[in-house]
């Protein structure tokens, strides 16, 4: 059904033949550094978007403050359709609760363009770890010394997933934040940390290489990138459904006609097989979402992640 809706959007774009009327290139801001999952996903979409709009799309990496720096820049940009941002669960859900003073409003300051996709994270341990299942992890956490879990930093989706697991599984789980996900992953591979939640695109090469082992997926359904890995819900953790997601946004005051052009072009781009393939390679699963569904989805995510941030005690000034 999702695939059919994407193809219908592509067909409508072809029939209407909407022509991009803005002058100058489109700047697509990635609020994280080059080489990150968000960067790779954005580039896959940007190439197709530029071709469909017959316009140059320039990637602008603006990292900092958990993605807030680049996101805020777009919130305050001219609403002419020429500046967009690849929003994430972090920039448009988690950060609202994590930062005491976020410089933008995740709903009021943006107009959603397209829901790009989502990816459940994988709960991984080092290949030399005795943990083979969630039950094994619970047994280790029940010891007085407990276990440690790594993340890419305080307030990240990996940190909050770990905190939720600790609450649901019990025992003692100590958070060890790192500045980068790759460094956190190395700590798990070496045995310095016992486990972490991280994106399939990052951990699958290490799993195939025999350096990591996945024991669970964080979504409601199994990850397409690791279909042999059972979800945590399958293993007894009811309602454990946390996924990272990506959505393309424009500034809130962007004219409706310009938004219509961007939305149809984005839908067409996402329906292209080569784009779908590149997203799948990053562990991203597509889900067709109507325009009127995007803001309500965002609001639900804000509430869900705010509760997790509160439970974790994470806060950034």
C-alpha contacts under 8 A as a table, 3 or more apart, distances in Angstrom:
res1	aa1	res2	aa2	distance
1	X	4	X	5.04
1	X	5	X	6.31
2	X	5	X	5.22
2	X	6	X	6.39
2	X	286	X	7.66
2	X	287	X	5.66
2	X	288	X	4.92
3	X	6	X	5.16
3	X	7	X	6.30
3	X	271	X	7.39
3	X	287	X	7.84
3	X	288	X	7.20
4	X	7	X	5.11
4	X	8	X	6.18
5	X	8	X	5.06
5	X	9	X	6.30
5	X	288	X	6.29
6	X	9	X	5.19
6	X	10	X	6.37
6	X	267	X	6.23
6	X	268	X	7.14
6	X	270	X	7.13
6	X	271	X	5.15
6	X	288	X	6.18
7	X	10	X	4.96
7	X	11	X	6.22
7	X	268	X	7.40
7	X	271	X	5.68
8	X	11	X	5.06
8	X	12	X	6.23
9	X	12	X	5.15
9	X	13	X	6.27
9	X	264	X	6.59
9	X	267	X	5.85
9	X	268	X	6.16
10	X	13	X	5.15
10	X	14	X	6.37
10	X	264	X	7.26
10	X	265	X	7.88
10	X	267	X	6.23
10	X	268	X	4.11
10	X	269	X	7.71
10	X	271	X	6.50
11	X	14	X	5.10
11	X	15	X	6.28
11	X	268	X	7.78
12	X	15	X	5.08
12	X	16	X	6.06
12	X	264	X	7.84
13	X	16	X	5.30
13	X	17	X	5.90
13	X	18	X	6.87
13	X	264	X	5.75
13	X	265	X	6.85
13	X	268	X	6.76
14	X	17	X	5.35
18	X	261	X	6.30
19	X	53	X	6.89
19	X	261	X	7.54
20	X	53	X	5.68
20	X	54	X	7.40
20	X	55	X	7.85
20	X	261	X	6.84
22	X	80	X	7.57
22	X	81	X	7.56
22	X	82	X	7.41
24	X	55	X	7.91
24	X	56	X	7.97
24	X	82	X	7.68
25	X	55	X	6.16
25	X	56	X	4.93
25	X	57	X	5.81
25	X	58	X	6.94
25	X	82	X	6.77
26	X	55	X	7.24
26	X	56	X	6.22
26	X	57	X	4.71
26	X	58	X	6.11
26	X	81	X	7.52
26	X	82	X	4.36
26	X	83	X	5.86
26	X	84	X	7.62
27	X	57	X	5.81
27	X	58	X	4.85
27	X	59	X	6.10
27	X	60	X	6.61
27	X	82	X	5.94
27	X	83	X	4.81
27	X	84	X	6.29
28	X	46	X	7.57
28	X	57	X	6.62
28	X	58	X	5.95
28	X	59	X	5.04
28	X	60	X	6.03
28	X	83	X	5.89
28	X	84	X	4.77
28	X	85	X	5.47
28	X	86	X	7.24
29	X	59	X	5.94
29	X	60	X	4.69
29	X	61	X	5.87
29	X	62	X	6.64
29	X	70	X	6.47
29	X	71	X	7.62
29	X	74	X	7.45
29	X	83	X	7.34
29	X	84	X	6.01
29	X	85	X	4.59
29	X	86	X	6.44
30	X	33	X	7.37
30	X	38	X	7.00
30	X	39	X	6.02
30	X	42	X	7.10
30	X	59	X	6.89
30	X	60	X	5.94
30	X	61	X	4.72
30	X	62	X	6.03
30	X	63	X	7.41
30	X	70	X	6.82
30	X	85	X	6.14
30	X	86	X	5.72
31	X	61	X	5.96
31	X	62	X	4.82
31	X	63	X	4.77
31	X	64	X	7.23
31	X	66	X	8.00
31	X	67	X	4.51
31	X	68	X	6.93
31	X	69	X	6.79
31	X	70	X	4.49
31	X	71	X	6.00
31	X	85	X	7.42
31	X	86	X	7.27
31	X	87	X	7.73
32	X	36	X	6.86
32	X	38	X	6.92
32	X	39	X	6.84
32	X	61	X	6.08
32	X	62	X	6.01
32	X	63	X	4.12
32	X	64	X	6.95
32	X	66	X	7.73
32	X	67	X	5.71
32	X	70	X	7.76
33	X	36	X	6.00
33	X	39	X	6.89
33	X	61	X	5.71
33	X	62	X	6.88
33	X	63	X	5.36
34	X	39	X	5.77
34	X	40	X	7.90
34	X	61	X	6.55
35	X	39	X	5.84
35	X	40	X	6.26
36	X	39	X	5.09
36	X	40	X	6.31
37	X	40	X	5.21
37	X	41	X	6.15
37	X	201	X	7.53
37	X	282	X	7.09
38	X	41	X	5.19
38	X	42	X	6.03
38	X	86	X	7.54
38	X	88	X	7.89
38	X	246	X	7.82
39	X	42	X	5.14
39	X	43	X	6.24
39	X	61	X	7.78
40	X	43	X	5.26
40	X	44	X	6.42
40	X	282	X	7.90
41	X	44	X	5.22
41	X	45	X	6.52
41	X	278	X	7.71
41	X	279	X	6.29
41	X	282	X	7.24
42	X	45	X	5.23
42	X	46	X	5.90
42	X	86	X	6.59
43	X	46	X	4.93
43	X	47	X	6.21
43	X	59	X	7.30
44	X	47	X	5.84
44	X	48	X	7.13
44	X	275	X	6.04
44	X	278	X	6.35
44	X	279	X	7.18
45	X	48	X	5.55
45	X	49	X	6.07
45	X	266	X	7.89
45	X	269	X	6.67
45	X	270	X	6.97
45	X	275	X	6.55
46	X	49	X	4.94
46	X	50	X	6.00
46	X	57	X	6.20
46	X	59	X	7.78
47	X	50	X	5.44
47	X	51	X	6.55
47	X	57	X	7.27
48	X	51	X	5.16
48	X	52	X	6.20
48	X	269	X	5.20
48	X	275	X	7.34
49	X	52	X	5.19
49	X	53	X	6.18
49	X	57	X	7.55
49	X	265	X	6.24
49	X	266	X	5.96
49	X	269	X	5.65
50	X	53	X	5.24
50	X	54	X	5.70
50	X	55	X	4.95
50	X	56	X	5.39
50	X	57	X	5.32
51	X	54	X	4.88
51	X	55	X	6.51
51	X	56	X	7.87
52	X	55	X	7.79
52	X	265	X	5.90
52	X	268	X	7.61
52	X	269	X	7.09
53	X	265	X	6.56
61	X	70	X	7.56
62	X	67	X	7.70
62	X	69	X	6.54
62	X	70	X	4.63
63	X	66	X	7.46
63	X	67	X	5.66
63	X	68	X	7.80
63	X	69	X	6.34
63	X	70	X	6.13
64	X	67	X	5.43
64	X	68	X	6.42
64	X	69	X	5.34
64	X	70	X	7.32
65	X	68	X	5.27
65	X	69	X	6.10
66	X	69	X	7.81
66	X	90	X	7.09
66	X	91	X	7.02
66	X	95	X	7.40
67	X	70	X	6.01
67	X	71	X	6.31
67	X	90	X	7.28
67	X	91	X	5.64
68	X	71	X	5.05
68	X	72	X	5.83
68	X	91	X	6.07
68	X	95	X	7.63
68	X	102	X	7.57
68	X	103	X	7.82
69	X	72	X	5.39
69	X	73	X	6.41
70	X	73	X	5.09
70	X	74	X	6.62
70	X	85	X	7.75
71	X	74	X	5.36
71	X	75	X	6.36
71	X	85	X	6.45
71	X	87	X	7.33
71	X	91	X	6.97
72	X	75	X	4.91
72	X	76	X	6.33
72	X	103	X	6.39
72	X	104	X	5.81
73	X	76	X	5.37
73	X	77	X	6.20
74	X	77	X	4.90
74	X	83	X	6.37
74	X	84	X	6.36
74	X	85	X	6.39
74	X	250	X	7.31
74	X	251	X	6.32
75	X	104	X	6.72
75	X	109	X	5.68
75	X	110	X	6.47
75	X	250	X	7.74
75	X	251	X	5.22
75	X	252	X	7.44
76	X	251	X	7.28
77	X	83	X	6.81
77	X	251	X	6.78
78	X	83	X	7.52
78	X	251	X	7.40
79	X	82	X	7.60
79	X	83	X	7.56
79	X	250	X	7.29
79	X	251	X	5.28
79	X	252	X	7.02
79	X	253	X	5.43
79	X	254	X	4.33
79	X	255	X	7.38
80	X	83	X	7.38
80	X	254	X	5.62
80	X	255	X	7.19
80	X	258	X	7.44
81	X	84	X	7.06
81	X	250	X	6.56
81	X	251	X	7.78
81	X	254	X	6.19
81	X	258	X	6.20
81	X	259	X	7.08
81	X	262	X	7.60
83	X	250	X	6.65
83	X	251	X	7.69
84	X	248	X	7.02
84	X	249	X	5.70
84	X	250	X	4.78
84	X	251	X	7.27
85	X	248	X	5.89
85	X	249	X	5.39
85	X	250	X	6.60
86	X	246	X	6.62
86	X	247	X	5.85
86	X	248	X	4.70
86	X	249	X	6.44
87	X	90	X	7.83
87	X	91	X	5.88
87	X	92	X	6.24
87	X	246	X	5.65
87	X	247	X	5.07
87	X	248	X	5.80
87	X	249	X	6.55
88	X	91	X	5.25
88	X	92	X	5.90
88	X	93	X	7.72
88	X	244	X	7.19
88	X	245	X	5.55
88	X	246	X	4.49
88	X	247	X	6.20
89	X	92	X	5.46
89	X	93	X	5.17
89	X	94	X	6.29
89	X	157	X	7.93
89	X	244	X	5.58
89	X	245	X	5.34
89	X	246	X	6.66
89	X	301	X	7.87
90	X	93	X	5.56
90	X	94	X	4.71
90	X	95	X	5.69
90	X	156	X	6.94
90	X	157	X	7.16
91	X	94	X	6.52
91	X	95	X	5.57
91	X	96	X	7.79
91	X	106	X	7.72
92	X	95	X	6.64
92	X	96	X	7.08
92	X	106	X	5.18
92	X	107	X	7.87
92	X	298	X	7.35
92	X	302	X	7.55
93	X	96	X	5.92
93	X	97	X	7.66
93	X	106	X	7.29
93	X	298	X	7.07
93	X	301	X	5.86
93	X	302	X	4.55
93	X	305	X	6.40
93	X	306	X	7.66
94	X	97	X	5.80
94	X	98	X	6.09
94	X	155	X	7.30
94	X	156	X	7.64
94	X	157	X	7.78
94	X	302	X	6.81
94	X	305	X	5.56
94	X	306	X	6.54
94	X	309	X	7.37
95	X	98	X	4.68
95	X	99	X	5.66
95	X	102	X	7.26
95	X	155	X	7.87
96	X	99	X	6.10
96	X	102	X	6.33
96	X	105	X	7.72
96	X	106	X	7.20
96	X	302	X	7.39
96	X	306	X	7.54
97	X	100	X	7.26
97	X	305	X	7.63
97	X	306	X	5.15
97	X	309	X	6.45
97	X	310	X	7.74
97	X	315	X	7.89
98	X	155	X	6.30
98	X	306	X	7.76
98	X	309	X	6.38
98	X	314	X	6.45
98	X	315	X	5.00
98	X	316	X	5.91
99	X	102	X	5.57
99	X	315	X	6.01
99	X	316	X	4.76
99	X	317	X	5.92
100	X	315	X	7.02
100	X	316	X	6.25
100	X	317	X	5.38
101	X	317	X	6.97
102	X	105	X	7.39
104	X	109	X	6.55
105	X	108	X	5.42
105	X	109	X	5.41
105	X	110	X	7.93
106	X	109	X	6.14
106	X	110	X	6.63
107	X	110	X	5.79
107	X	111	X	7.78
107	X	295	X	7.05
107	X	298	X	7.42
107	X	299	X	7.52
108	X	252	X	6.81
109	X	251	X	6.17
109	X	252	X	4.93
110	X	249	X	6.11
110	X	250	X	5.73
110	X	251	X	4.65
110	X	252	X	4.02
110	X	253	X	7.80
111	X	249	X	5.59
111	X	250	X	5.19
111	X	251	X	5.80
111	X	252	X	4.59
111	X	253	X	7.59
111	X	254	X	7.42
112	X	115	X	7.81
112	X	247	X	7.16
112	X	248	X	6.16
112	X	249	X	4.49
112	X	250	X	6.38
112	X	291	X	7.26
112	X	294	X	6.55
112	X	295	X	7.09
113	X	247	X	7.40
113	X	248	X	5.25
113	X	249	X	5.14
113	X	250	X	6.63
113	X	259	X	6.90
113	X	262	X	6.61
113	X	263	X	5.14
113	X	266	X	7.40
113	X	291	X	7.41
114	X	247	X	5.75
114	X	248	X	5.14
114	X	249	X	7.23
114	X	263	X	6.18
114	X	266	X	6.32
114	X	267	X	6.86
114	X	289	X	7.65
114	X	291	X	7.48
115	X	246	X	6.43
115	X	247	X	4.41
115	X	248	X	6.36
115	X	287	X	7.38
115	X	288	X	7.15
115	X	289	X	6.25
115	X	294	X	7.22
116	X	245	X	7.68
116	X	246	X	5.44
116	X	247	X	5.27
116	X	248	X	6.93
116	X	270	X	7.19
116	X	286	X	6.39
116	X	287	X	7.43
117	X	245	X	5.79
117	X	246	X	5.65
117	X	247	X	7.27
117	X	284	X	5.80
117	X	285	X	5.33
117	X	286	X	4.31
117	X	287	X	5.75
118	X	243	X	6.39
118	X	244	X	5.55
118	X	245	X	4.01
118	X	246	X	6.25
118	X	284	X	5.37
118	X	285	X	5.40
118	X	286	X	6.57
118	X	287	X	7.66
119	X	199	X	7.09
119	X	200	X	7.70
119	X	223	X	7.36
119	X	243	X	5.52
119	X	244	X	5.26
119	X	245	X	6.21
119	X	283	X	6.03
119	X	284	X	4.91
119	X	285	X	6.06
120	X	199	X	7.04
120	X	200	X	7.72
120	X	217	X	6.37
120	X	218	X	5.37
120	X	219	X	4.94
120	X	223	X	6.26
120	X	242	X	6.61
120	X	243	X	4.30
120	X	244	X	6.13
121	X	158	X	7.88
121	X	197	X	5.72
121	X	198	X	4.97
121	X	199	X	4.73
121	X	200	X	6.24
121	X	217	X	5.88
121	X	218	X	5.42
121	X	219	X	7.30
121	X	242	X	7.79
121	X	243	X	6.41
121	X	244	X	7.29
122	X	197	X	5.32
122	X	198	X	5.51
122	X	199	X	6.33
122	X	200	X	6.28
122	X	203	X	7.92
122	X	214	X	6.28
122	X	215	X	7.56
122	X	216	X	5.84
122	X	217	X	4.53
122	X	218	X	6.20
123	X	195	X	6.86
123	X	196	X	5.68
123	X	197	X	4.50
123	X	198	X	6.81
123	X	214	X	5.67
123	X	215	X	5.83
123	X	216	X	5.11
123	X	217	X	6.01
123	X	218	X	7.28
124	X	195	X	5.53
124	X	196	X	5.65
124	X	197	X	6.37
124	X	198	X	7.67
124	X	203	X	7.95
124	X	212	X	6.31
124	X	213	X	5.40
124	X	214	X	4.29
124	X	215	X	6.01
124	X	216	X	7.41
125	X	129	X	6.37
125	X	131	X	7.17
125	X	188	X	6.19
125	X	189	X	7.16
125	X	194	X	6.01
125	X	195	X	4.57
125	X	196	X	6.92
125	X	212	X	5.69
125	X	213	X	5.36
125	X	214	X	6.48
125	X	215	X	7.55
126	X	129	X	5.23
126	X	188	X	5.45
126	X	189	X	4.50
126	X	190	X	6.86
126	X	191	X	6.16
126	X	194	X	7.15
126	X	195	X	7.24
126	X	211	X	6.13
126	X	212	X	4.54
126	X	213	X	6.04
127	X	189	X	6.97
127	X	210	X	6.35
127	X	211	X	5.09
127	X	212	X	4.70
127	X	213	X	5.48
128	X	191	X	7.64
129	X	132	X	7.82
129	X	191	X	7.32
129	X	194	X	7.54
130	X	136	X	7.70
131	X	134	X	7.66
131	X	136	X	5.13
131	X	137	X	5.73
132	X	136	X	6.23
132	X	137	X	7.85
132	X	215	X	6.42
133	X	136	X	5.20
133	X	137	X	6.51
133	X	215	X	5.39
133	X	216	X	7.76
134	X	137	X	5.05
134	X	138	X	6.21
134	X	215	X	6.62
134	X	216	X	7.35
134	X	232	X	7.74
134	X	235	X	7.07
135	X	138	X	5.12
135	X	139	X	6.35
136	X	139	X	5.14
136	X	140	X	6.46
137	X	140	X	5.19
137	X	141	X	6.15
138	X	141	X	5.06
138	X	142	X	6.19
138	X	169	X	6.28
138	X	170	X	7.17
138	X	171	X	6.93
139	X	142	X	5.19
139	X	143	X	7.05
140	X	143	X	5.59
140	X	146	X	6.20
140	X	147	X	6.56
141	X	144	X	7.82
141	X	145	X	7.65
141	X	146	X	4.25
141	X	147	X	5.25
141	X	170	X	7.36
141	X	171	X	4.68
141	X	172	X	5.14
141	X	173	X	6.27
142	X	146	X	6.07
142	X	170	X	7.28
142	X	171	X	4.35
142	X	172	X	6.36
143	X	146	X	5.12
143	X	171	X	7.29
143	X	172	X	7.56
144	X	172	X	7.39
145	X	172	X	7.27
146	X	171	X	6.63
146	X	172	X	4.51
146	X	173	X	5.74
146	X	174	X	7.41
147	X	172	X	6.35
147	X	173	X	4.98
147	X	174	X	6.18
147	X	193	X	7.77
147	X	194	X	6.09
148	X	173	X	5.46
148	X	174	X	4.55
148	X	175	X	5.84
148	X	176	X	6.64
148	X	193	X	5.25
148	X	194	X	5.23
148	X	195	X	6.79
149	X	162	X	6.95
149	X	173	X	6.81
149	X	174	X	6.15
149	X	175	X	5.15
149	X	176	X	5.87
149	X	193	X	5.58
149	X	194	X	5.61
149	X	195	X	4.81
149	X	196	X	5.22
150	X	159	X	7.49
150	X	175	X	6.11
150	X	176	X	4.77
150	X	177	X	5.72
150	X	178	X	7.08
150	X	184	X	5.46
150	X	185	X	7.45
150	X	187	X	7.46
150	X	188	X	7.17
150	X	193	X	5.99
150	X	194	X	7.64
150	X	195	X	6.35
150	X	196	X	5.08
150	X	197	X	7.93
151	X	154	X	7.51
151	X	156	X	7.25
151	X	158	X	5.44
151	X	159	X	5.40
151	X	175	X	7.61
151	X	176	X	6.56
151	X	177	X	5.05
151	X	178	X	6.00
151	X	180	X	7.92
151	X	181	X	6.32
151	X	184	X	5.68
151	X	185	X	7.96
151	X	196	X	6.21
151	X	197	X	7.21
151	X	198	X	7.93
152	X	156	X	6.53
152	X	158	X	7.03
152	X	159	X	7.52
152	X	177	X	5.99
152	X	178	X	5.06
152	X	179	X	5.67
152	X	180	X	4.75
152	X	181	X	4.19
152	X	182	X	7.76
152	X	183	X	7.85
152	X	184	X	6.14
153	X	156	X	5.74
153	X	159	X	6.89
153	X	177	X	4.54
153	X	178	X	5.17
153	X	179	X	5.70
153	X	180	X	7.07
153	X	181	X	7.88
154	X	159	X	6.19
154	X	177	X	5.97
154	X	314	X	6.29
154	X	315	X	7.96
155	X	158	X	7.98
155	X	159	X	5.85
155	X	160	X	6.27
155	X	309	X	6.78
155	X	314	X	5.73
155	X	315	X	7.36
156	X	159	X	5.17
156	X	160	X	6.33
157	X	160	X	5.14
157	X	161	X	5.97
157	X	244	X	7.23
158	X	161	X	5.13
158	X	162	X	6.19
158	X	196	X	6.86
158	X	197	X	4.93
158	X	198	X	6.14
159	X	162	X	5.17
159	X	163	X	6.33
159	X	175	X	7.27
159	X	177	X	7.69
159	X	197	X	7.75
160	X	163	X	4.98
160	X	164	X	6.17
160	X	308	X	6.18
160	X	309	X	6.69
160	X	312	X	6.64
161	X	164	X	5.12
161	X	165	X	6.14
161	X	197	X	6.89
161	X	218	X	7.90
161	X	242	X	7.11
162	X	165	X	5.00
162	X	166	X	6.17
162	X	175	X	7.73
162	X	196	X	7.19
162	X	197	X	6.98
163	X	166	X	5.04
163	X	167	X	6.28
163	X	173	X	7.95
163	X	308	X	7.81
163	X	311	X	7.70
163	X	312	X	5.96
164	X	167	X	5.08
164	X	168	X	6.14
164	X	308	X	7.04
165	X	168	X	5.09
165	X	169	X	5.64
165	X	170	X	7.83
166	X	169	X	5.28
166	X	170	X	5.37
166	X	171	X	6.86
166	X	172	X	7.09
166	X	173	X	5.91
167	X	170	X	5.57
168	X	237	X	7.09
169	X	237	X	7.89
176	X	193	X	7.60
177	X	184	X	7.51
178	X	181	X	6.99
178	X	183	X	6.66
178	X	184	X	5.69
179	X	183	X	7.41
179	X	184	X	7.97
180	X	183	X	5.45
180	X	184	X	6.46
181	X	184	X	4.98
181	X	185	X	6.09
181	X	198	X	7.80
182	X	185	X	5.05
182	X	186	X	6.28
182	X	202	X	8.00
183	X	186	X	5.05
183	X	187	X	6.39
184	X	187	X	5.14
184	X	188	X	6.60
184	X	196	X	7.89
185	X	188	X	5.18
185	X	189	X	6.31
185	X	196	X	7.42
185	X	203	X	7.88
186	X	189	X	5.01
186	X	190	X	6.14
187	X	190	X	5.18
187	X	191	X	6.12
187	X	192	X	5.02
187	X	193	X	5.52
188	X	191	X	5.05
188	X	192	X	5.91
188	X	193	X	4.75
188	X	194	X	5.81
188	X	195	X	5.81
188	X	196	X	7.15
188	X	212	X	7.90
189	X	192	X	7.76
189	X	211	X	5.92
189	X	212	X	6.10
190	X	193	X	7.70
191	X	194	X	6.10
193	X	196	X	7.97
198	X	202	X	7.17
198	X	203	X	6.86
199	X	202	X	5.58
199	X	203	X	6.48
199	X	283	X	7.34
200	X	203	X	5.21
200	X	204	X	5.45
200	X	225	X	6.56
200	X	226	X	7.62
200	X	282	X	7.08
200	X	283	X	5.42
201	X	204	X	5.82
201	X	205	X	7.53
201	X	281	X	6.90
201	X	282	X	4.64
201	X	283	X	5.34
202	X	205	X	6.78
202	X	206	X	7.71
203	X	206	X	5.27
203	X	207	X	6.12
203	X	212	X	7.38
204	X	207	X	4.87
204	X	208	X	6.06
204	X	225	X	7.94
204	X	226	X	7.96
205	X	208	X	5.15
205	X	209	X	6.02
206	X	209	X	4.82
206	X	210	X	6.20
206	X	211	X	5.20
206	X	212	X	5.58
207	X	210	X	5.19
207	X	211	X	5.75
207	X	212	X	4.60
207	X	213	X	5.61
207	X	214	X	7.27
208	X	211	X	7.69
209	X	212	X	7.75
210	X	213	X	7.39
214	X	217	X	7.92
214	X	229	X	6.69
215	X	229	X	6.39
215	X	230	X	7.25
216	X	229	X	5.70
216	X	230	X	5.35
216	X	231	X	5.04
216	X	232	X	5.39
217	X	222	X	6.33
217	X	223	X	6.75
217	X	229	X	6.53
217	X	230	X	6.20
217	X	231	X	4.33
217	X	232	X	5.86
218	X	231	X	6.05
218	X	232	X	6.06
218	X	240	X	6.59
218	X	241	X	5.71
218	X	242	X	5.44
218	X	243	X	6.60
219	X	222	X	6.66
219	X	223	X	7.46
219	X	231	X	6.48
219	X	232	X	7.72
219	X	240	X	6.94
219	X	241	X	4.44
219	X	242	X	5.33
219	X	243	X	5.74
220	X	231	X	6.79
220	X	233	X	6.72
220	X	239	X	7.51
220	X	240	X	7.01
220	X	241	X	5.04
220	X	242	X	7.81
221	X	231	X	6.41
222	X	226	X	7.14
222	X	227	X	5.57
222	X	228	X	7.82
222	X	229	X	6.73
222	X	230	X	6.15
222	X	231	X	5.64
223	X	226	X	5.21
223	X	227	X	5.49
223	X	229	X	7.63
223	X	283	X	7.66
224	X	227	X	5.25
224	X	283	X	7.12
224	X	285	X	7.31
225	X	280	X	7.49
225	X	281	X	7.93
225	X	283	X	5.45
226	X	229	X	5.67
227	X	230	X	7.50
230	X	234	X	6.17
230	X	235	X	7.19
231	X	234	X	5.15
231	X	235	X	6.61
232	X	235	X	4.95
232	X	236	X	6.53
232	X	237	X	5.58
232	X	238	X	7.95
232	X	240	X	6.56
233	X	236	X	5.21
233	X	237	X	4.53
233	X	238	X	5.15
233	X	239	X	6.45
233	X	240	X	5.80
233	X	241	X	7.76
234	X	237	X	7.15
237	X	240	X	5.83
250	X	254	X	6.81
250	X	259	X	7.95
251	X	254	X	5.81
254	X	258	X	6.75
254	X	259	X	6.51
255	X	258	X	5.36
255	X	259	X	6.27
256	X	259	X	4.99
256	X	260	X	6.07
257	X	260	X	5.06
257	X	261	X	6.45
258	X	261	X	5.17
258	X	262	X	6.31
259	X	262	X	5.03
259	X	263	X	5.96
260	X	263	X	5.15
260	X	264	X	6.17
261	X	264	X	5.45
261	X	265	X	6.11
262	X	265	X	5.17
262	X	266	X	5.95
263	X	266	X	5.07
263	X	267	X	6.05
264	X	267	X	5.09
264	X	268	X	6.13
265	X	268	X	5.09
265	X	269	X	6.16
266	X	269	X	4.99
266	X	270	X	6.17
267	X	270	X	5.19
267	X	271	X	6.25
268	X	271	X	5.20
268	X	272	X	6.63
269	X	272	X	5.44
269	X	275	X	6.93
270	X	275	X	6.02
270	X	276	X	6.49
271	X	275	X	7.30
271	X	276	X	6.90
272	X	275	X	5.41
272	X	276	X	6.33
273	X	276	X	5.03
273	X	277	X	6.09
274	X	277	X	5.07
274	X	278	X	6.29
275	X	278	X	5.13
275	X	279	X	6.19
276	X	279	X	5.14
276	X	280	X	6.07
276	X	286	X	7.70
277	X	280	X	5.05
277	X	281	X	6.24
278	X	281	X	5.13
278	X	282	X	6.72
279	X	282	X	5.18
279	X	283	X	6.57
279	X	284	X	5.17
279	X	285	X	7.20
280	X	283	X	4.94
280	X	284	X	5.11
280	X	285	X	6.32
281	X	284	X	7.33
289	X	293	X	6.16
289	X	294	X	6.66
290	X	293	X	5.22
290	X	294	X	6.69
291	X	294	X	5.48
291	X	295	X	7.82
292	X	295	X	6.79
292	X	296	X	7.57
293	X	296	X	5.60
293	X	297	X	6.10
294	X	297	X	5.11
294	X	298	X	6.23
295	X	298	X	4.93
295	X	299	X	6.25
296	X	299	X	5.07
296	X	300	X	6.31
297	X	300	X	5.24
297	X	301	X	6.29
298	X	301	X	5.14
298	X	302	X	6.24
299	X	302	X	5.06
299	X	303	X	6.55
300	X	303	X	5.34
300	X	304	X	6.32
301	X	304	X	5.06
301	X	305	X	6.05
302	X	305	X	5.53
302	X	306	X	5.92
303	X	306	X	5.17
303	X	307	X	6.43
304	X	307	X	5.53
304	X	308	X	6.73
305	X	308	X	4.96
305	X	309	X	6.10
306	X	309	X	5.09
306	X	310	X	6.14
307	X	310	X	5.08
307	X	311	X	6.25
308	X	311	X	5.07
308	X	312	X	6.14
309	X	312	X	5.10
309	X	313	X	6.19
309	X	314	X	5.93
309	X	315	X	7.88
310	X	313	X	5.29
310	X	314	X	7.05
